Amino acid sequence: MTDVAHSKEPIRLFKSDFLEFFTHVSPVTVLVIYLPVIGYALVRGIRGLPAGVSWLVLPAGFVLGLILWTLTEYLLHRFLFHFKPRTPWQERISFLFHGVHHAQPMVKTRLVMPPVVSIPLALLFYGLFTLVFTALGAAYWIAPTFAGFGLGYVLYDMTHYSLHHFKLRWGYFNTIRLHHMRHHGQTPNQRFGVTNVVWDKVFGTYPRE
C-alpha cells in the first residue's frame, strides 16, 4: 500500500477511457465552472432584492451560505465519504467516492471534486435552498445564500488541494494542514473538517492530543 500511496501513476478506476477521464480534474476546472455561477448568483441577489427589504440581507445570506457549507463539508466527509460498506458493491462505491484519495493522497488530479459529482450536488442544494426559503416567504435569500455556499465549496476544494501540495506552515493554515494530515495518517475516522476544525469539536470527532 505504501508503494501505491507514493506512486505517481494514478490507480485506474474504470476500464473505459471515457469514464476514467471524468475521474481526473484540475483545480482550475473548479474555478472556471463555479466562479461565474457565484458571480451570477450575487448579481441575481442584488437585482432580485424586493423594495423595502434591507440590503443587509445580501451579506447576511452570503455569510449564512458560507457557514452552511462548512457544516455540509463536515457531514459529507463524515457520513458519505466515510460510510461503512457492508457489501462488495458498497466497497466499490466507497472506494470510487473517497477511498482512492486515501489510497493515493498525493495524486494531483484527484484532490478536488469531479464536476460529474459536484454539479448534481450543487443543483440538489440549490433546490433545497429554493424549497426552504420559498416556504418561509423569503425567496430573496436564495441567491446570496447559494453564492456564499458556492464560494465555501470553492474554498474547500482549493484548500484541500493546497494542504496536500503546498507547505502551508503559518498560522491558521498550519493548523488545518496538520489537522487534515492527521486525518490521513493517524485518525481516518476522526478530523473530518478540511477548512476548519469547528464541527469536529462540536460533534466530538476532534480527538484529544
C-alpha positions, 0 to 999 in steps of 0.5 A: 500500500505504501508503494501505491500511496507514493506512486505517481501513476494514478490507480485506474478506476474504470476500464473505459477511457471515457469514464476514467477521464471524468475521474481526473480534474484540475483545480482550475476546472473548479474555478472556471465552472463555479466562479461565474455561477457565484458571480451570477448568483450575487448579481441575481441577489442584488437585482432580485432584492424586493423594495423595502427589504434591507440590503443587509440581507445580501451579506447576511445570506452570503455569510449564512451560505458560507457557514452552511457549507462548512457544516455540509463539508463536515457531514459529507466527509463524515457520513458519505465519504466515510460510510461503512460498506457492508457489501462488495458493491458498497466497497466499490462505491466507497472506494470510487467516492473517497477511498482512492484519495486515501489510497493515493493522497498525493495524486494531483488530479484527484484532490478536488471534486469531479464536476460529474459529482459536484454539479448534481450536488450543487443543483440538489442544494440549490433546490433545497435552498429554493424549497426552504426559503420559498416556504418561509416567504423569503425567496430573496435569500436564495441567491446570496445564500447559494453564492456564499455556499458556492464560494465555501465549496470553492474554498474547500476544494482549493484548500484541500488541494493546497494542504496536500501540495503546498507547505502551508506552515503559518498560522491558521493554515498550519493548523488545518494542514496538520489537522487534515494530515492527521486525518490521513495518517493517524485518525481516518475516522476522526478530523473530518473538517478540511477548512476548519476544525469547528464541527469536529469539536462540536460533534466530538470527532476532534480527538484529544492530543 
